[in-house]
Structure formats: structure tokens, C-alpha cells
Amino acid sequence: MSEQNVVRCSFERHGDAILDIFNDAIVHSTALYEYQPRTRQFMQNWFETKRSAGFPIIGIEDCNGVLLAFGSYGTFRAFPAFKYTVEHSVYVHKDHRGRGLGRSVMQELIAAARGNGMHAMIGGIDATNTGSIALHEQLGFKHVGTLPQVGFKFGKWLDLAFYQLLLDTPAHPIDG
């Protein structure tokens, strides 16, 4: 396998590549429960939201600087007591799946969450996505529930499975 580099993504350098990966997932899979491809303006706002909240966008580039995979996390629920919990997502370019890139991004996200004092990571995964489920389980995530028939795409009802990883951080959580 060729050399790969873990990078922090920016809109200027990676926005178009991430947009392409997102839109491929929207159009061809149930990885995103969306119907319409995202726009460049959507991506600019997405990056700004992540930046202003201090949430990482971690990518893997090949030796030529081509983005192969990326992941991020963000707010799980917008209530103060959830401040130590994040929901993450990882996407691998369609031409580079099955090479361990998703695992690498996940490991980087887990390290970032731990470093930022998060306590729980949540992954919402389409229940038919056996590859993502297996990866999460291999990384220590536990199945914590499935919401049946909460999505509808490609003419069928979709079940959403939730996987959780509890971290040993923060050292001293506080209320408020």
C-alpha cells in the first residue's frame, strides 16, 4: 500500500473532495439518510460549524495529497448535559474501500475525542451496513439499540442501529 498521511481537513483544501464523497454516499447508499446531493455552500457552512465548535475533521490523503477518507464528530444532542457525548461519522471514497482507511480514521477520531475530554462516542449506522457495524465492534463499540423503520430511502424502510464507545475521559466532569 502506498504512503498515507493523516491530516486535519480544511474547506479550502478538502471541501470539494469531501463534497464528492458525501454526495456519492447520498446518491448510492444508505450511509446518509438524505435524498438530495449537498452543495458547495452547504459544505462551507458544515466546515464553519465544525471549526467554531472545535470539532475535528480528520482525513487520510495519499502521497499525492488526494483525500481517500475522512471523518468527524459533532453534537449528539443540543442540550447542555450531553456536552461529553459526540456523534461521529466516517466516509471512505468508493475507490478506496476495504483497505483499512475507515479503521484509521476511526482510531484518529477516538484519540481526538479522548484528547478533547469527551466521554461517549455514538455512531448511528444503517442496520444493513454490516461492514461499518463490524468495524465499530472491533474497535470496542457496543450495540445500544436499534430504531426500526425510522428512515425511508430507495423505496424501503430503514432501521438505524446505534453503537457506543465509552471513553475514560474527562478526568473531572462537571455539571453546568
Secondary structure per residue as TSV (DSSP state, phi and psi in degrees):
chain	resnum	aa	ss	phi	psi
A	1	M	-	360.0	142.7
A	2	S	-	-73.0	166.0
A	3	E	-	-62.1	140.3
A	4	Q	E	-131.3	149.4
A	5	N	E	-125.9	134.4
A	6	V	E	-84.0	130.6
A	7	V	E	-133.9	156.4
A	8	R	E	-89.1	125.0
A	9	C	-	-82.4	147.7
A	10	S	-	-128.2	156.8
A	11	F	H	-61.6	-43.6
A	12	E	H	-61.4	-41.8
A	13	R	H	-89.2	-35.4
A	14	H	H	-120.7	-4.5
A	15	G	H	-55.5	-46.6
A	16	D	H	-67.4	-39.9
A	17	A	H	-66.1	-41.4
A	18	I	H	-66.9	-39.8
A	19	L	H	-58.6	-43.9
A	20	D	H	-62.7	-42.6
A	21	I	H	-65.9	-46.3
A	22	F	H	-57.3	-49.5
A	23	N	H	-66.3	-34.8
A	24	D	H	-62.1	-42.0
A	25	A	H	-65.7	-38.5
A	26	I	H	-64.8	-46.5
A	27	V	H	-74.9	-33.9
A	28	H	H	-115.8	-1.2
A	29	S	-	-145.6	177.3
A	30	T	S	-105.6	19.7
A	31	A	S	-66.0	-30.6
A	32	L	S	-123.5	129.1
A	33	Y	-	-86.2	61.7
A	34	E	-	-129.2	158.2
A	35	Y	S	-106.8	-38.6
A	36	Q	S	-103.5	136.3
A	37	P	-	-56.8	149.8
A	38	R	-	-79.7	160.9
A	39	T	-	-106.2	167.2
A	40	R	H	-62.6	-37.3
A	41	Q	H	-64.4	-40.7
A	42	F	H	-56.4	-45.2
A	43	M	H	-64.5	-39.9
A	44	Q	H	-61.4	-43.6
A	45	N	H	-64.9	-40.2
A	46	W	H	-60.3	-48.0
A	47	F	H	-61.2	-43.3
A	48	E	H	-64.5	-40.2
A	49	T	H	-61.8	-45.0
A	50	K	H	-62.8	-46.3
A	51	R	H	-61.2	-47.5
A	52	S	H	-67.3	-26.7
A	53	A	H	-89.8	-6.4
A	54	G	T	77.8	22.5
A	55	F	-	-91.1	136.2
A	56	P	-	-77.9	151.9
A	57	I	E	-124.7	108.6
A	58	I	E	-108.6	131.3
A	59	G	E	-125.1	166.2
A	60	I	E	-124.2	124.3
A	61	E	E	-109.6	152.7
A	62	D	E	-81.1	-178.1
A	63	C	T	-66.5	-13.7
A	64	N	T	-96.7	4.4
A	65	G	S	83.2	14.1
A	66	V	-	-84.7	128.7
A	67	L	E	-73.8	123.6
A	68	L	E	-101.2	-32.3
A	69	A	E	-160.1	159.1
A	70	F	E	-155.9	163.9
A	71	G	E	-157.5	163.5
A	72	S	E	-156.2	171.6
A	73	Y	E	-137.0	164.9
A	74	G	E	-156.3	-170.4
A	75	T	E	-57.4	131.1
A	76	F	S	-78.6	-55.2
A	77	R	S	-141.7	144.7
A	78	A	S	-86.8	51.0
A	79	F	S	-126.5	142.7
A	80	P	G	-54.7	-37.4
A	81	A	G	-70.2	-8.9
A	82	F	G	-93.0	13.4
A	83	K	T	-62.5	-17.3
A	84	Y	T	-101.9	10.2
A	85	T	E	-120.8	134.8
A	86	V	E	-129.1	153.1
A	87	E	E	-109.5	130.0
A	88	H	E	-112.0	163.1
A	89	S	E	-149.3	148.8
A	90	V	E	-136.2	137.2
A	91	Y	E	-135.4	136.4
A	92	V	E	-116.6	135.1
A	93	H	-	-55.1	140.1
A	94	K	G	-55.8	-28.9
A	95	D	G	-85.2	-0.4
A	96	H	G	-129.6	18.1
A	97	R	T	-75.7	156.6
A	98	G	T	79.6	16.5
A	99	R	S	-117.0	12.4
A	100	G	S	85.1	7.1
A	101	L	H	-68.4	-39.5
A	102	G	H	-60.2	-41.3
A	103	R	H	-62.2	-45.0
A	104	S	H	-61.1	-44.8
A	105	V	H	-64.0	-43.8
A	106	M	H	-59.4	-44.1
A	107	Q	H	-61.6	-39.0
A	108	E	H	-66.8	-40.1
A	109	L	H	-65.8	-40.2
A	110	I	H	-62.3	-44.8
A	111	A	H	-62.6	-41.0
A	112	A	H	-65.0	-42.5
A	113	A	H	-62.6	-43.8
A	114	R	H	-62.2	-45.9
A	115	G	H	-63.9	-26.4
A	116	N	T	-94.5	10.1
A	117	G	T	74.6	23.2
A	118	M	-	-76.1	157.1
A	119	H	-	-113.3	-32.7
A	120	A	E	-135.7	137.1
A	121	M	E	-114.3	134.5
A	122	I	E	-119.3	133.6
A	123	G	E	-118.7	123.2
A	124	G	E	-95.4	114.0
A	125	I	E	-124.6	132.6
A	126	D	E	-55.0	130.3
A	127	A	T	-63.1	-15.2
A	128	T	T	-92.4	-2.1
A	129	N	-	-85.4	76.8
A	130	T	H	-64.1	-31.7
A	131	G	H	-64.7	-46.8
A	132	S	H	-66.7	-39.7
A	133	I	H	-62.0	-46.2
A	134	A	H	-61.0	-43.1
A	135	L	H	-60.2	-47.8
A	136	H	H	-59.9	-43.9
A	137	E	H	-63.9	-40.0
A	138	Q	H	-62.8	-29.3
A	139	L	T	-90.3	7.0
A	140	G	T	96.3	3.2
A	141	F	-	-71.3	146.0
A	142	K	E	-113.7	142.1
A	143	H	E	-71.0	124.5
A	144	V	E	-117.8	3.5
A	145	G	E	153.1	157.3
A	146	T	E	-131.6	132.9
A	147	L	E	-100.2	108.1
A	148	P	E	-73.5	140.0
A	149	Q	E	52.8	43.5
A	150	V	E	-93.8	-12.1
A	151	G	E	-123.7	156.9
A	152	F	E	-138.5	116.1
A	153	K	E	-154.2	147.7
A	154	F	T	56.1	33.6
A	155	G	T	75.9	16.8
A	156	K	E	-145.3	157.6
A	157	W	E	-76.6	143.3
A	158	L	E	-120.4	138.0
A	159	D	E	-99.2	137.8
A	160	L	E	-110.5	117.5
A	161	A	E	-97.6	140.2
A	162	F	E	-111.0	132.9
A	163	Y	E	-122.6	139.4
A	164	Q	E	-130.2	140.7
A	165	L	E	-122.2	124.1
A	166	L	E	-93.4	131.6
A	167	L	-	-103.5	162.1
A	168	D	S	-87.1	19.5
A	169	T	-	-120.5	163.0
A	170	P	-	-75.9	161.4
A	171	A	S	-67.0	-35.6
A	172	H	S	-137.9	78.7
A	173	P	-	-65.7	150.3
A	174	I	-	-132.4	151.8
A	175	D	-	-76.1	162.1
A	176	G	-	80.4	360.0
